Amino acid sequence: MIPALMPTYNRADLAFERGDGAWLYAQDGRRFLDFGAGIATSSLGHGHPQLVAAIAEQAARVMHVSNLYRVPQAERLAARLVAASFADSVFFCNSGAEANEGMVKMIRKTMAETGRAERHRIICFDGAFHGRTLAMLAATGNAKYLAGFGPVVEGFDHVPFNNMNALRDAIGPATAGIIVEPVQGEGGVRPADLQFLRELRAACDEFGLLLGMDEIQCGMGRTGKLFAHEWAGITPDVMSLAKGIGGGFPMGAILAREAVARHLTPGTHGTTFGGNPLACAAGNAVLDVLLAPGFLAGVDRRGRALWQALEAVVRDYPTVFTGLRGAGLMLGLVCRPPQAEVQQALLAEGLLAVNAGENVVRLVPPLIVTDADCASAVAMIRAAAARCAEIAKVAAPGLAAQ
C-alpha cells in the first residue's frame, strides 16, 4: 500500500526536531553535524537569530499579497542584488527549476524581440542538472531522469563540459544561448575551468548569443564570492539563483541585464507566490549576513583550510577516496567503493553529507560553519574512511596493499 506521503525519495530513517548552527538534533536525541545543509540550501545554518527574527516579524505583519501590488521587501532585495551583481533587474520565483525555466524564456524572448526568432536552441553541458520540470529535464539531458516521461522537450543541445571545441562545433543558426553551472553540483561537484568560462563569454560575444549561468547551488556565497562566475572575471547576461538565497525558505530568482530583462513585459511571465513579503524578508536577512564585511572572505578561508585537510585524508586512504573536487564550501570526495557505503559510514560517525554524480560524496555545510565544526567534520571523515578501508581490505586485499 502506498504511503500518504508519495514515495519519490529514498529517505533515511531520521527525523530532526531542531537545529543549532551547523548541527541537527534527531527525535531520538542523536546529534549530527550537517554538511549537507538541505542540499546546499541552509546557508545560514539552523536557528540563525537574524533569519528567524526576520521571518517571524514579517509573518506577523503580512506573508502574501500577490504580485498584483507593490511588494517593498521585494523591491529592496532586488535593488540590493542589482547593486551587488552584473544585473540591472531581478525576477523572483519559488525554486531553482522555476528560475531556470524563466531564464530559458528570457533568452528565447530576447532573440524573438530582436528579430532573431529562429534562434531558440540552448546549448547545455553533459553532467548538468537544471531541475525536474519537463523542460529542465531536457536541459539536464540525463537519460535516467528523462525515462518514462514521454517526448523530450525540444530545443536543447548537449556538449561535453569544459570542452571548448565541442561547444563551438555545436553553435548553429538556431542557437540562442548557452547555460552553464560554474560548478556542477549534482553532476559530481565538477568546477568549470576558469578559462573555459572566459572562452564561453567570448564565444557568446562572437556569435551574438546570450550567456546564462545556473548558480542555483554554487551561488550566494558558496564558493567564497557572492557568485561563482566572479572567480573567472566575467559577467553573464542572465543568471538563475535559488537554494541558499532564502536560507532554507523556498525562493528563487532570475538576474538579468537590461537588454534581456526588458523583453519580459507585463503578461509575458508571472508567479503567484514568487517574491512575496515573507520570502523576501528571508532573502534580505540572508543578504545582510553574506554582505557583512569579511563574511565571504571567511567562507573562502574556511573552504581552503577544509580543502587542505581533506587532501590529507584522501592521501591517507587511497582505497576509499580517489580525489577531491570543488570550490569554497562546495567540495566533493570521489569515492572508490560505492558512494552509498561511504555516506553510511559518515552517518555512523555523525556527519550528514549528500551524494552526487560520478560516485562523489558532496560536502556543502552551512556558510556559517566554524573552524571547530570543520575540524570535527574532518575527524568524522577520517574515522569513516578507516571504517571503509577495513571493509575494502577484507573485500580486496590486493588493492588495500597498493
C-alpha positions as CSV (number, residue, x, y, z in Angstrom):
1,M,0.0,0.0,0.0
2,I,1.4,3.4,-1.0
3,P,2.1,5.8,1.9
4,A,0.3,9.0,2.3
5,L,3.5,10.9,1.6
6,M,4.3,10.0,-2.0
7,P,7.5,7.8,-2.1
8,T,9.6,9.9,-4.5
9,Y,12.6,9.8,-2.2
10,N,14.6,7.0,-0.5
11,R,14.5,8.8,2.8
12,A,17.0,8.0,5.6
13,D,15.2,6.9,8.8
14,L,16.0,10.2,10.5
15,A,13.7,12.9,11.7
16,F,15.1,16.1,13.0
17,E,13.3,18.2,15.6
18,R,15.7,21.1,16.0
19,G,19.0,22.6,14.8
20,D,21.6,25.0,16.1
21,G,24.2,26.4,13.7
22,A,25.7,23.6,11.7
23,W,24.2,20.9,14.0
24,L,20.9,19.0,13.8
25,Y,19.3,17.1,16.6
26,A,17.2,14.0,15.8
27,Q,14.0,12.9,17.6
28,D,15.9,10.1,19.3
29,G,18.4,12.6,20.8
30,R,21.3,11.9,18.5
31,R,23.3,15.0,17.2
32,F,24.6,15.3,13.6
33,L,27.0,17.7,12.0
34,D,25.1,19.0,9.0
35,F,27.5,19.0,5.9
36,G,24.5,18.6,3.6
37,A,22.7,21.9,4.6
38,G,19.4,20.7,3.0
39,I,21.3,20.2,-0.3
40,A,23.3,23.5,-0.1
41,T,20.3,25.4,1.0
42,S,20.5,26.2,4.7
43,S,23.2,28.9,4.0
44,L,23.0,30.4,7.5
45,G,22.6,27.0,9.2
46,H,19.8,26.3,11.7
47,G,18.2,28.7,14.0
48,H,20.1,31.7,12.9
49,P,18.8,34.5,15.1
50,Q,18.8,37.2,12.4
51,L,16.9,35.0,9.8
52,V,14.5,33.6,12.4
53,A,13.6,37.1,13.6
54,A,13.1,38.5,10.1
55,I,10.8,35.7,9.2
56,A,8.8,35.9,12.4
57,E,8.4,39.6,12.3
58,Q,7.3,39.6,8.7
59,A,4.9,36.6,9.2
60,A,3.2,38.6,12.0
61,R,2.6,41.5,9.6
62,V,1.8,40.1,6.2
63,M,3.0,36.9,4.4
64,H,1.5,37.2,1.0
65,V,-0.4,39.7,-1.1
66,S,0.4,38.5,-4.7
67,N,2.2,40.5,-7.4
68,L,-0.9,42.5,-8.2
69,Y,0.5,45.0,-5.8
70,R,3.9,46.5,-4.9
71,V,6.0,44.4,-2.5
72,P,8.5,46.8,-0.8
73,Q,10.5,43.8,0.6
74,A,11.0,42.5,-3.0
75,E,11.9,46.0,-4.3
76,R,14.6,46.3,-1.6
77,L,16.0,42.8,-2.2
78,A,16.1,43.3,-6.0
79,A,17.9,46.6,-5.6
80,R,20.5,45.1,-3.3
81,L,21.1,42.1,-5.7
82,V,21.4,44.5,-8.6
83,A,24.0,46.6,-6.7
84,A,26.0,43.5,-5.8
85,S,26.0,41.9,-9.3
86,F,26.1,42.4,-13.1
87,A,22.4,42.6,-13.3
88,D,20.0,45.5,-14.0
89,S,16.8,43.8,-12.9
90,V,15.5,40.8,-10.9
91,F,12.5,38.4,-11.2
92,F,11.7,36.5,-8.0
93,C,10.2,33.0,-8.1
94,N,10.0,29.9,-5.8
95,S,12.5,27.3,-6.9
96,G,15.6,26.6,-8.9
97,A,13.7,24.8,-11.7
98,E,11.3,27.7,-12.0
99,A,14.3,30.1,-12.2
100,N,15.9,28.1,-14.9
101,E,12.6,27.9,-16.8
102,G,12.4,31.7,-16.6
103,M,16.0,32.0,-17.8
104,V,15.3,30.0,-20.9
105,K,12.2,32.0,-21.6
106,M,14.2,35.2,-21.3
107,I,16.8,34.0,-23.7
108,R,14.3,32.9,-26.3
109,K,12.2,36.1,-25.9
110,T,15.2,38.3,-26.3
111,M,16.0,36.6,-29.6
112,A,12.4,36.9,-30.8
113,E,12.1,40.5,-29.9
114,T,15.4,41.5,-31.5
115,G,14.5,40.0,-34.9
116,R,16.1,36.6,-34.4
117,A,13.1,34.4,-33.7
118,E,14.8,31.4,-35.5
119,R,17.3,31.3,-32.6
120,H,15.6,29.3,-29.9
121,R,18.0,26.5,-29.0
122,I,20.1,26.4,-25.9
123,I,23.5,24.6,-25.5
124,C,23.8,22.8,-22.2
125,F,26.5,20.5,-20.8
126,D,26.9,16.8,-20.0
127,G,26.7,16.3,-16.3
128,A,24.4,19.3,-15.8
129,F,21.4,19.4,-13.5
130,H,18.9,22.1,-14.1
131,G,15.7,20.8,-12.4
132,R,12.8,18.4,-12.6
133,T,10.2,20.2,-14.8
134,L,9.8,18.7,-18.2
135,A,11.8,21.4,-19.9
136,M,14.5,21.3,-17.3
137,L,14.8,17.6,-17.6
138,A,15.5,18.1,-21.3
139,A,18.1,20.8,-20.4
140,T,19.7,18.4,-18.0
141,G,19.8,15.7,-20.6
142,N,20.2,12.8,-18.2
143,A,18.6,9.7,-19.6
144,K,17.8,8.3,-16.1
145,Y,15.8,11.4,-15.2
146,L,14.0,11.5,-18.6
147,A,12.9,7.9,-18.7
148,G,9.1,7.4,-18.7
149,F,8.1,11.0,-19.1
150,G,7.2,10.9,-22.8
151,P,8.6,13.0,-25.6
152,V,11.6,15.1,-24.6
153,V,11.1,18.9,-24.8
154,E,12.8,20.2,-27.9
155,G,15.4,23.0,-28.0
156,F,18.4,21.8,-26.0
157,D,21.7,20.6,-27.3
158,H,24.4,19.0,-25.1
159,V,28.2,19.0,-25.3
160,P,31.0,17.8,-23.0
161,F,31.7,20.0,-20.0
162,N,35.0,22.1,-20.2
163,N,35.3,21.3,-23.9
164,M,35.5,24.5,-26.0
165,N,36.0,22.7,-29.3
166,A,32.8,20.8,-28.9
167,L,31.0,23.9,-27.8
168,R,32.0,25.8,-30.9
169,D,31.0,22.9,-33.1
170,A,27.5,22.9,-31.6
171,I,26.8,26.5,-32.4
172,G,24.4,26.8,-35.3
173,P,22.0,29.2,-36.9
174,A,19.2,28.3,-34.4
175,T,21.4,28.7,-31.3
176,A,20.2,31.4,-28.9
177,G,22.4,30.9,-25.9
178,I,24.4,28.8,-23.5
179,I,23.5,27.8,-20.0
180,V,26.3,26.5,-17.7
181,E,26.8,25.8,-14.0
182,P,30.2,27.3,-12.9
183,V,30.4,24.3,-10.6
184,Q,28.2,21.3,-11.4
185,G,26.7,20.1,-8.1
186,E,24.5,17.1,-8.8
187,G,26.9,16.1,-11.6
188,G,29.7,15.4,-9.2
189,V,31.0,18.7,-7.8
190,R,32.8,19.5,-11.1
191,P,34.1,23.1,-11.4
192,A,34.3,24.7,-14.8
193,D,37.8,25.7,-15.7
194,L,38.0,29.5,-15.3
195,Q,39.5,29.8,-18.7
196,F,36.6,27.8,-20.2
197,L,34.1,30.3,-18.6
198,R,36.1,33.2,-20.1
199,E,36.0,31.5,-23.5
200,L,32.3,30.9,-23.2
201,R,31.8,34.6,-22.7
202,A,34.0,35.3,-25.7
203,A,32.1,32.8,-27.9
204,C,28.7,34.3,-26.9
205,D,30.0,37.8,-27.9
206,E,31.4,36.5,-31.1
207,F,28.3,34.7,-32.3
208,G,25.7,37.0,-30.7
209,L,24.5,34.5,-28.2
210,L,23.3,35.0,-24.6
211,L,25.3,33.5,-21.7
212,G,23.2,32.1,-18.9
213,M,24.7,31.0,-15.5
214,D,22.9,28.4,-13.4
215,E,24.2,29.4,-9.9
216,I,21.3,27.7,-8.0
217,Q,23.8,25.6,-6.0
218,C,27.1,27.4,-6.3
219,G,25.8,31.0,-5.9
220,M,25.0,33.1,-2.9
221,G,28.5,32.9,-1.3
222,R,29.1,29.2,-1.5
223,T,32.4,29.4,-3.3
224,G,33.7,32.4,-1.3
225,K,32.4,35.0,-3.7
226,L,28.8,36.1,-3.9
227,F,28.6,34.4,-7.3
228,A,30.9,31.7,-8.6
229,H,31.4,33.2,-12.0
230,E,33.2,36.1,-10.4
231,W,36.3,33.9,-10.0
232,A,36.6,34.0,-13.8
233,G,36.3,37.7,-14.0
234,I,33.3,37.6,-16.4
235,T,29.7,38.6,-16.4
236,P,26.8,36.6,-17.8
237,D,23.7,38.1,-19.5
238,V,21.3,36.2,-17.2
239,M,21.6,34.1,-14.1
240,S,19.4,31.8,-12.0
241,L,19.6,31.6,-8.2
242,A,17.7,29.6,-5.6
243,K,18.7,27.3,-2.7
244,G,20.8,29.5,-0.4
245,I,19.1,32.7,-1.4
246,G,16.4,32.3,1.3
247,G,18.5,30.4,3.9
248,G,16.0,27.5,3.7
249,F,12.9,29.4,2.9
250,P,11.7,28.5,-0.6
251,M,12.8,31.1,-3.1
252,G,14.4,31.5,-6.5
253,A,15.5,34.5,-8.6
254,I,16.5,35.4,-12.2
255,L,19.0,38.2,-12.5
256,A,19.4,39.8,-15.9
257,R,21.0,42.7,-17.8
258,E,18.5,45.3,-19.1
259,A,19.0,44.1,-22.7
260,V,17.4,40.7,-21.7
261,A,15.1,41.7,-18.9
262,R,13.3,44.5,-20.8
263,H,11.6,41.9,-23.0
264,L,9.6,40.4,-20.2
265,T,6.8,42.9,-20.3
266,P,3.5,42.6,-18.3
267,G,1.7,39.4,-19.2
268,T,4.8,37.6,-20.6
269,H,5.7,35.8,-17.4
270,G,4.4,35.6,-13.8
271,T,4.2,33.8,-10.5
272,T,1.7,33.7,-7.7
273,F,4.0,33.1,-4.7
274,G,7.3,34.4,-6.1
275,G,8.8,37.4,-4.3
276,N,6.2,37.6,-1.6
277,P,6.9,39.7,1.6
278,L,7.8,36.6,3.7
279,A,10.2,35.1,1.2
280,C,11.9,38.5,0.5
281,A,12.2,39.2,4.3
282,A,14.2,35.9,4.4
283,G,16.2,36.9,1.4
284,N,17.1,40.3,2.8
285,A,18.2,38.7,6.1
286,V,20.5,36.3,4.3
287,L,22.0,39.1,2.2
288,D,22.6,41.1,5.4
289,V,24.8,38.3,6.6
290,L,26.5,37.5,3.3
291,L,27.4,41.1,2.5
292,A,28.7,41.9,6.0
293,P,32.4,42.9,5.9
294,G,34.6,39.9,6.0
295,F,31.9,37.2,5.7
296,L,32.7,36.0,2.2
297,A,36.4,36.2,2.9
298,G,35.8,33.9,5.8
299,V,33.9,31.4,3.6
300,D,36.9,31.4,1.3
301,R,39.4,30.9,4.1
302,R,37.5,28.1,5.7
303,G,36.9,26.4,2.3
304,R,40.7,26.5,1.6
305,A,41.5,25.1,5.0
306,L,39.0,22.4,4.7
307,W,40.4,21.5,1.2
308,Q,43.9,21.1,2.7
309,A,42.6,18.9,5.5
310,L,40.6,16.7,3.1
311,E,43.6,16.4,0.7
312,A,45.5,14.7,3.6
313,V,42.5,12.4,4.2
314,V,42.4,11.4,0.5
315,R,46.2,10.7,0.6
316,D,45.9,8.6,3.7
317,Y,43.0,6.5,2.5
318,P,43.6,5.7,-1.2
319,T,41.4,2.6,-1.0
320,V,38.4,4.8,-0.1
321,F,39.0,8.1,-1.9
322,T,40.5,8.8,-5.3
323,G,40.2,12.5,-5.4
324,L,38.8,15.8,-4.2
325,R,36.9,18.4,-6.2
326,G,35.1,21.7,-5.7
327,A,35.5,25.3,-4.6
328,G,34.9,27.1,-1.4
329,L,32.4,25.3,0.8
330,M,31.2,23.1,-2.1
331,L,33.5,20.1,-2.0
332,G,33.3,16.5,-3.3
333,L,35.1,13.4,-2.2
334,V,35.5,11.0,-5.2
335,C,34.9,7.5,-3.7
336,R,36.4,4.2,-4.7
337,P,33.7,2.0,-3.0
338,P,30.1,2.8,-3.8
339,Q,29.3,6.3,-2.5
340,A,26.3,4.9,-0.5
341,E,28.8,2.8,1.6
342,V,30.9,5.9,2.3
343,Q,27.8,8.0,3.1
344,Q,26.6,5.4,5.6
345,A,30.0,5.3,7.3
346,L,29.8,9.1,7.6
347,L,26.3,8.9,9.0
348,A,27.5,6.3,11.6
349,E,30.1,8.9,12.7
350,G,27.5,11.6,13.0
351,L,28.2,13.5,9.7
352,L,25.5,14.3,7.2
353,A,26.6,14.5,3.6
354,V,24.9,14.4,0.1
355,N,25.6,12.0,-2.7
356,A,26.3,13.4,-6.2
357,G,27.1,12.0,-9.7
358,E,30.3,10.2,-10.6
359,N,30.4,8.4,-7.2
360,V,31.1,11.6,-5.3
361,V,30.0,12.4,-1.7
362,R,29.2,16.1,-1.5
363,L,30.1,18.3,1.4
364,V,28.1,21.5,1.4
365,P,28.0,22.8,5.0
366,P,26.2,26.0,6.1
367,L,28.3,29.1,5.2
368,I,28.4,30.0,9.0
369,V,30.3,26.7,9.8
370,T,33.1,27.3,12.3
371,D,36.7,26.2,12.2
372,A,35.8,23.9,15.1
373,D,32.9,22.4,13.1
374,C,35.3,21.8,10.1
375,A,37.8,20.1,12.4
376,S,35.0,17.9,13.7
377,A,33.9,17.0,10.2
378,V,37.4,16.1,9.1
379,A,37.8,13.8,12.2
380,M,34.5,12.1,11.3
381,I,35.5,11.7,7.7
382,R,38.8,10.1,8.8
383,A,37.0,7.7,11.1
384,A,34.5,6.8,8.4
385,A,37.4,6.3,5.9
386,A,39.1,4.0,8.4
387,R,35.9,2.0,8.7
388,C,35.6,1.8,4.9
389,A,39.3,0.9,4.4
390,E,38.9,-2.1,6.8
391,I,36.0,-3.3,4.7
392,A,38.0,-2.8,1.5
393,K,40.9,-4.7,3.0
394,V,38.7,-7.7,3.6
395,A,37.0,-7.5,0.2
396,A,40.1,-6.8,-1.9
397,P,43.3,-7.4,0.0
398,G,45.4,-6.7,-3.1
399,L,44.0,-3.3,-3.6
400,A,44.4,-2.4,0.0
401,A,48.1,-3.2,-0.2
402,Q,48.7,-0.8,-3.1
